[in-house]
Amino acid sequence: MSQVYVLYCEVPHGTWGMALAAQCPDAYRKEVAIDLQALTRQDTALPQLNPNDVAQAFGMGFGVVVLFFLVGRGVGEVLRLIRHG
């Protein structure tokens, strides 16, 4: 089993601020070994999407947004007419 090693700097909060990684003192350098198998996806968590269903969902969402925009504009016009006259 192959492993990947991650090197990071564990500096207490506020000690170094915007320090570069090359400026990390040896006392604060930490190394973690991660199994490569844990980093690769063994199964697909996302289902296969049907393009027709995606287009239909987008169309309905877009239609709702446009509908609310037009209703808002209409309500705004009615309120403007009431206010001015």
N, C-alpha and C positions, 0 to 999 in steps of 0.2 A: 504494500500500500504506500503510495507516495504522499508526501506531506508538503505543505506550503508554509514558509516561515514569515511571520509578519513582525516587523520591528517598529516599535512605537516609543514615544517619549512620555513618561508618566510624571509630569511636573505638577507640583501643588498649585492650586488656583492662585492666580495673581503673581506668581513668582517670575515668570519669563514673558508673559504677555504675547507679543507678536514674534517670538523667536523662531528662527528657521530650524528645520529638522537637523541640519548640519551643526547647529549650535547646541544641541542637546548634550548635557554632560553625561559621562558614562554611568554615573550613579543612578540616573533616571531612565536609562534605556532598558526597555523590556522586550522580550522576544516570546512570541506565542507560536506554537506549531498547530496547524489546522490540517486535518485530513482532507485530501483533495476530493474524496468522495462526498464530503459534506458540502463542498462548494458547487458541485455539478448537480444539475437537476436530473433526477432519475425518472420522473414522470411529469407529464404536463398538467399543471394545476388548472390551466385555463382551458375551457372547452373550445372546440372548433366552432367558429361563428359563421352563420349563414349570411352572406352579403345582403340577401334580400331582407332578412329580418333586421339587420343593422340599418339599412337604408330606410326601412319603414319606421323604426324607432327614432332615427334622426329626423325624419320628415314630420312625425307627430310632435316631437319636442320643439322643432323649429316653428311649426304651425301654432303651438300654444304660446310661444314667445311673441310671435307676430300678432296673434289675437289679443293678448294682454296689452301689447303696445297700442293697438288700434282702439281698444276699449279705454285705455288711459287717455289717449288723445281726445276721444269723444267726450269723456267726462270733463276733461280740461276745457274743451270748447263750451260745454254747457255751463260750467262754473264761470267762464269768462263772460259769457252772455248775460248771466245773472248779475255779475258784479258791475258790468258796464251798462246794463241797461234795460 
